[in-house]
Amino acid sequence: MGRWLGQRYGKFNHVMWILGGDIDPDNARSEIRALGLGLKESAPQQLITYHASSSHSSTDIWPADEQWLDLTKLSGERVVASWFNPRTGEATRLGEFTDKRRRAFETPADGDWVLVLDDAARQFTFPKRS
């Protein structure tokens, strides 16, 4: 499935893959790993991460050297981070970061939020609902 998805959507530069869900993968590790490896093989330029339950980060669940887990695709020397709520259009700017060390981003409230990480040099407009 991962290879098929990567072949189908690998040509697009704006796609990133978030595997997992709201629970930890105790009963599905081999399936998630196969999906991630297939994506990495057929769409190596795309970001692939894992969404763990709210009490963990991706690297708490998967080892840092997991072949498919890749958080290094962010471009630029400075990154602007924001939370965007797609239901309300509300956006919350978190700040600008110049280092690429591991960070935890906590959602500002319950509900649906999208973490937006932009290259500061590109000067994108602040996220808002269209």
C-alpha positions as CSV (number, residue, x, y, z in Angstrom):
1,M,0.0,0.0,0.0
2,G,2.8,2.4,0.8
3,R,4.5,1.9,-2.5
4,W,1.2,2.4,-4.3
5,L,0.5,5.6,-2.4
6,G,4.0,6.9,-3.0
7,Q,3.8,6.2,-6.8
8,R,0.4,7.9,-7.0
9,Y,1.3,11.0,-5.0
10,G,5.1,11.1,-5.0
11,K,5.2,13.6,-7.8
12,F,3.7,16.3,-5.6
13,N,6.0,18.4,-3.5
14,H,3.3,19.6,-1.1
15,V,2.4,16.2,0.3
16,M,3.5,14.9,3.7
17,W,2.5,11.7,5.3
18,I,1.3,11.3,8.9
19,L,1.0,7.7,9.9
20,G,-0.7,6.4,13.0
21,G,-3.6,7.9,14.8
22,D,-4.9,8.5,18.3
23,I,-3.6,5.2,19.8
24,D,-0.2,3.7,20.0
25,P,0.7,1.0,17.4
26,D,1.1,-2.0,19.7
27,N,-1.0,-4.3,17.5
28,A,-0.1,-2.8,14.1
29,R,3.7,-2.1,14.1
30,S,4.5,-4.4,11.2
31,E,1.7,-2.8,9.0
32,I,2.7,0.8,9.9
33,R,6.4,0.0,9.2
34,A,5.6,-1.6,5.9
35,L,3.5,1.4,4.9
36,G,6.2,3.8,5.9
37,L,9.0,1.9,4.1
38,G,6.8,1.7,1.0
39,L,6.3,5.4,1.0
40,K,10.0,6.1,1.7
41,E,10.9,3.9,-1.3
42,S,8.5,5.4,-3.8
43,A,8.3,9.0,-2.6
44,P,11.7,9.7,-0.8
45,Q,11.5,13.5,-1.1
46,Q,8.3,13.7,1.0
47,L,8.1,14.1,4.8
48,I,6.9,11.0,6.6
49,T,6.1,11.2,10.3
50,Y,4.0,9.4,12.9
51,H,1.1,10.8,15.0
52,A,1.2,9.1,18.4
53,S,-1.3,9.3,21.1
54,S,-1.4,12.6,22.9
55,S,1.0,11.6,25.7
56,H,3.8,10.6,23.3
57,S,5.9,11.9,20.4
58,S,6.8,9.9,17.3
59,T,10.2,9.1,18.6
60,D,8.8,7.8,21.9
61,I,7.0,5.1,19.9
62,W,9.5,4.5,17.1
63,P,13.3,4.5,17.4
64,A,15.1,7.6,16.0
65,D,16.9,5.5,13.4
66,E,13.6,4.0,12.0
67,Q,14.3,4.1,8.2
68,W,11.0,5.6,7.1
69,L,10.5,8.2,9.9
70,D,12.0,11.4,8.6
71,L,11.6,14.8,10.2
72,T,14.5,16.5,8.4
73,K,12.7,17.7,5.3
74,L,12.1,21.2,6.6
75,S,13.9,23.7,4.5
76,G,15.4,27.0,5.4
77,E,17.5,28.4,8.2
78,R,14.5,29.8,10.1
79,V,11.1,28.1,10.6
80,V,7.9,29.9,11.5
81,A,5.5,27.7,13.5
82,S,1.7,28.2,13.8
83,W,-1.3,26.2,14.9
84,F,-4.3,26.5,12.5
85,N,-7.8,25.3,13.3
86,P,-9.5,24.2,10.1
87,R,-13.0,24.3,11.6
88,T,-12.9,27.9,12.8
89,G,-10.1,29.5,10.7
90,E,-8.3,30.5,13.9
91,A,-4.5,30.6,13.8
92,T,-2.1,30.9,16.6
93,R,1.5,31.9,15.8
94,L,4.0,30.1,18.0
95,G,7.2,31.9,16.9
96,E,10.2,31.6,14.7
97,F,12.9,29.0,15.4
98,T,16.5,28.9,14.0
99,D,17.6,25.5,15.2
100,K,16.3,22.1,14.2
101,R,16.4,20.4,17.6
102,R,13.5,18.3,18.7
103,R,10.5,20.2,19.9
104,A,7.1,19.5,21.4
105,F,4.2,21.5,20.0
106,E,1.1,21.4,22.3
107,T,-2.2,22.3,20.7
108,P,-3.7,25.5,22.1
109,A,-7.1,23.9,22.8
110,D,-9.1,20.7,22.3
111,G,-10.3,19.9,18.8
112,D,-8.8,19.8,15.4
113,W,-5.5,21.7,14.8
114,V,-2.9,21.6,12.0
115,L,0.7,22.4,12.8
116,V,2.0,24.7,10.1
117,L,5.8,24.9,9.7
118,D,6.9,27.4,7.1
119,D,10.4,28.5,5.8
120,A,10.6,32.0,7.2
121,A,12.6,33.2,4.1
122,R,9.6,32.4,1.9
123,Q,7.5,35.0,3.9
124,F,4.2,33.1,3.5
125,T,1.1,34.8,4.8
126,F,-0.2,33.8,8.2
127,P,-2.5,30.7,7.9
128,K,-6.2,31.5,7.6
129,R,-9.3,29.8,6.3
130,S,-10.0,30.4,2.6
